[in-house]
């Protein structure tokens, strides 16, 4: 059950929902009864899958940008596109960051970033974050 809750929190945290998976991971690490490898793997899988959902939504979202209910203004959308185009796929290495990471994955889909490159970079970034959190937890940083 704990692994499932970690997966759900990591998945939700990768979407545009304001959730935090790091606290769940650290909470499970403190119990010292779960495999560290499995915790990092499950958190990473959930987080990457959530980012893939963002990428897919980005692919499909452009058709709705002129609708009244659309949550992002055209000005903000153009600003995000310009920033992504300036830094390109390298900006996906920031996908692990709070606040800016999730929109980056959405914009990557909107700008039709190649999925294999998206998946590779986002997996490295998100897994790296969870490994870093673990290393902080055990006192290596």
C-alpha positions in Angstrom: 0.0 0.0 0.0 2.9 2.4 0.8 4.4 1.9 -2.6 1.1 2.6 -4.3 0.6 5.8 -2.3 4.1 6.9 -3.3 3.4 6.2 -6.9 0.1 8.2 -6.8 1.8 11.1 -5.0 4.7 11.1 -7.5 2.3 10.8 -10.5 0.1 13.7 -9.2 3.1 15.9 -8.4 4.3 15.6 -12.0 1.0 16.9 -13.3 -0.2 20.5 -12.9 -1.7 19.5 -9.5 0.0 21.1 -6.5 1.2 17.9 -4.8 4.6 17.0 -3.2 6.0 13.5 -3.5 9.3 14.3 -1.7 7.6 14.3 1.7 6.0 10.9 1.0 9.4 9.5 0.0 11.2 10.8 3.0 8.4 9.6 5.3 8.8 6.1 3.9 12.6 6.3 4.1 12.3 7.1 7.8 10.4 3.9 8.4 13.4 1.9 7.2 11.2 -1.1 6.2 11.0 -0.4 2.5 13.6 -1.1 -0.2 15.3 2.2 -1.1 15.8 1.0 -4.7 12.0 0.2 -5.0 11.1 3.5 -3.4 13.2 5.5 -5.9 12.1 3.3 -8.8 8.4 3.7 -8.0 8.6 7.4 -7.3 10.5 7.9 -10.5 8.1 5.8 -12.6 5.1 7.7 -11.2 6.7 11.1 -11.7 7.9 10.3 -15.3 4.5 8.9 -16.2 2.8 12.1 -15.0 5.2 14.1 -17.1 4.3 12.0 -20.1 0.7 12.9 -19.5 1.7 16.5 -19.6 3.6 16.0 -22.8 0.6 14.3 -24.4 -1.7 17.1 -23.2 0.7 19.6 -24.8 0.3 17.8 -28.1 -3.4 18.1 -28.0 -3.9 21.4 -26.1 -3.3 23.9 -29.0 -6.7 23.2 -30.5 -8.4 24.6 -27.4 -6.3 27.8 -26.9 -9.0 30.1 -28.2 -11.6 28.8 -25.9 -12.8 31.0 -23.1 -12.2 28.4 -20.4 -8.6 27.8 -21.5 -6.5 28.4 -18.3 -3.4 30.0 -19.9 -3.5 33.4 -21.6 -2.1 33.6 -25.1 0.6 36.0 -23.9 1.8 33.5 -21.3 1.7 30.7 -23.8 3.8 32.6 -26.3 6.3 33.5 -23.5 6.6 29.9 -22.5 7.0 28.8 -26.1 9.7 31.4 -26.7 11.6 30.4 -23.6 11.5 26.7 -24.6 12.6 27.5 -28.1 15.5 29.5 -26.8 16.8 26.7 -24.6 15.4 23.8 -26.5 15.2 20.3 -25.1 18.0 21.1 -22.6 15.3 22.9 -20.5 13.8 19.5 -19.8 16.6 18.9 -17.4 14.7 21.4 -15.2 11.6 19.3 -15.3 12.3 18.1 -11.7 11.9 21.7 -10.3 8.8 22.8 -8.5 6.6 25.3 -10.2 8.4 25.5 -13.5 9.0 21.8 -14.2 5.5 20.7 -15.0 4.8 23.5 -17.5 8.1 22.8 -19.2 6.9 19.2 -19.9 3.6 20.5 -21.2 5.3 23.0 -23.5 7.6 20.3 -24.8 4.5 18.4 -26.0 3.0 21.6 -27.5 6.2 22.2 -29.4 6.2 18.6 -30.5 9.5 17.6 -28.8 10.5 14.1 -29.9 9.1 11.7 -27.3 12.2 9.5 -27.0 14.3 12.5 -26.2 11.7 13.9 -23.8 11.4 10.5 -22.0 15.2 10.1 -21.7 15.9 13.6 -20.3 12.9 13.7 -18.0 13.7 10.2 -16.6 17.2 11.3 -15.9 16.1 14.6 -14.3 13.3 13.1 -12.2 15.2 10.0 -11.1 18.2 12.2 -10.3 16.1 14.3 -8.0 14.9 11.3 -6.0 18.4 9.9 -5.7 19.6 13.3 -4.5 16.8 13.4 -1.9 17.9 10.0 -0.7 21.5 11.1 -0.5 20.4 14.2 1.5 18.5 11.9 3.8 21.5 9.7 4.6 23.7 12.7 5.1 25.9 12.6 2.0 25.1 16.2 1.2 
